[in-house]
Amino acid sequence: MEHTALYLNALTEQIIGAAIDVHRVLGPGLLESAYEACLTFELVKRQLRVECQKPLPLTYERVKLNCAYKMDLVVEECVVVEVKAVSRLDRVHSAQLLSYLKLADLRIGLILNFNVKVLLDGGVVRRVNRFPDL
């Protein structure tokens, strides 16, 4: 299903808002799994559909391979959310998200790093797959 840029922007704003609420309550210093569980709860509370630890197969030469890739969250079947609790985000985190977007044939994704003092100060990264359907 093709979603408009306006819809995707509004949806990512809702997800970021939920993440801010979770971060405001919990603060930094917990495990990723705790933030993921609380964010999932917050998104469902906002009546969004969320898939947790969604398997992501890899297709190579028309053969589907289950390589144990798992996306942390997929919201409304169109936004990949990777939850992190690291001292700093690295290029590998963006590369991972872009790979997931390409493999899942989705357009937009977020990296949310909860191990920061203020979530909007370096804890949110938004990436766009510019070439879906490849």
C-alpha positions in Angstrom: 0.0 0.0 0.0 1.4 3.4 -1.0 1.2 6.0 1.7 1.4 9.7 1.1 4.3 11.8 2.4 1.8 13.7 4.6 0.5 10.5 6.2 4.1 9.2 6.8 5.2 12.5 8.3 2.1 12.6 10.7 2.7 8.9 11.6 6.4 9.5 12.4 5.5 12.5 14.5 3.1 10.3 16.5 5.8 7.7 17.0 8.4 10.3 18.1 5.8 11.8 20.5 5.2 8.4 22.0 9.0 7.9 22.4 9.3 11.3 24.1 6.6 10.3 26.6 8.4 7.0 27.3 11.8 8.8 27.7 10.2 11.5 29.9 9.1 8.8 32.3 12.0 6.3 32.2 15.0 8.5 31.3 18.2 7.1 30.0 20.1 4.0 31.4 17.8 1.1 30.8 18.1 -1.8 28.3 16.7 -1.5 24.8 14.2 -4.3 25.6 12.6 -2.1 28.3 12.3 0.9 26.0 10.9 -1.3 23.2 8.2 -2.8 25.5 7.2 0.6 26.9 7.1 2.2 23.4 5.0 -0.6 22.1 2.6 -0.1 25.0 2.5 3.6 24.3 1.9 3.2 20.5 -0.9 0.6 21.1 -2.5 3.0 23.6 -2.6 5.5 20.8 -4.4 3.0 18.7 -1.6 2.3 16.3 -0.9 -1.2 15.0 2.5 -2.4 16.0 4.5 -5.6 15.1 7.3 -6.4 17.5 10.5 -8.2 16.5 9.1 -8.7 13.0 11.2 -11.3 11.0 12.8 -10.0 7.9 13.8 -12.6 5.3 16.4 -12.0 2.6 15.7 -12.9 -1.0 18.8 -13.9 -3.0 18.4 -15.0 -6.6 14.7 -15.7 -6.0 15.5 -17.9 -2.9 14.0 -16.7 0.3 16.5 -17.0 3.1 15.6 -16.7 6.8 18.7 -14.9 8.0 17.4 -14.1 11.5 17.0 -10.4 10.7 14.3 -8.8 12.9 13.0 -5.3 12.9 12.4 -4.0 16.4 9.0 -2.5 15.5 6.9 -2.0 12.4 4.2 0.6 12.9 1.0 0.6 10.8 2.8 -1.7 8.3 4.8 1.2 7.0 7.4 2.6 9.5 10.4 0.7 10.7 11.5 1.7 14.2 14.8 0.6 15.6 15.2 1.1 19.3 18.6 1.8 20.7 20.2 2.4 24.1 23.7 3.2 23.2 26.2 5.9 24.2 26.2 7.3 20.7 24.6 6.4 17.4 27.0 5.3 14.7 26.9 5.1 10.9 26.3 1.3 11.2 22.9 2.0 12.9 21.8 4.1 9.9 23.1 1.5 7.5 21.1 -1.2 9.4 17.9 0.8 9.2 18.4 1.5 5.4 19.0 -2.2 4.8 15.8 -3.1 6.6 13.9 -0.5 4.6 15.2 -1.9 1.4 14.6 -5.6 2.3 11.1 -4.8 3.6 10.3 -2.6 0.7 9.3 0.2 3.0 9.8 4.0 2.6 10.5 5.4 6.1 12.2 4.5 9.3 13.3 5.9 12.7 16.1 5.2 15.0 15.3 6.1 18.6 18.2 6.2 21.0 16.9 6.4 24.5 20.4 6.6 26.1 20.4 10.5 25.8 19.5 13.2 28.3 16.9 14.8 25.9 15.5 12.5 23.2 15.3 15.3 20.6 18.9 16.2 21.1 20.5 13.5 19.0 18.3 10.6 20.0 16.0 10.6 16.9 17.1 9.8 13.4 14.7 9.6 10.5 15.8 7.8 7.3 14.0 7.5 3.9 14.4 4.7 1.4 14.5 6.7 -1.8 14.3 3.6 -4.0 11.4 1.3 -2.8 10.4 -1.5 -5.0 14.0 -2.3 -6.2 
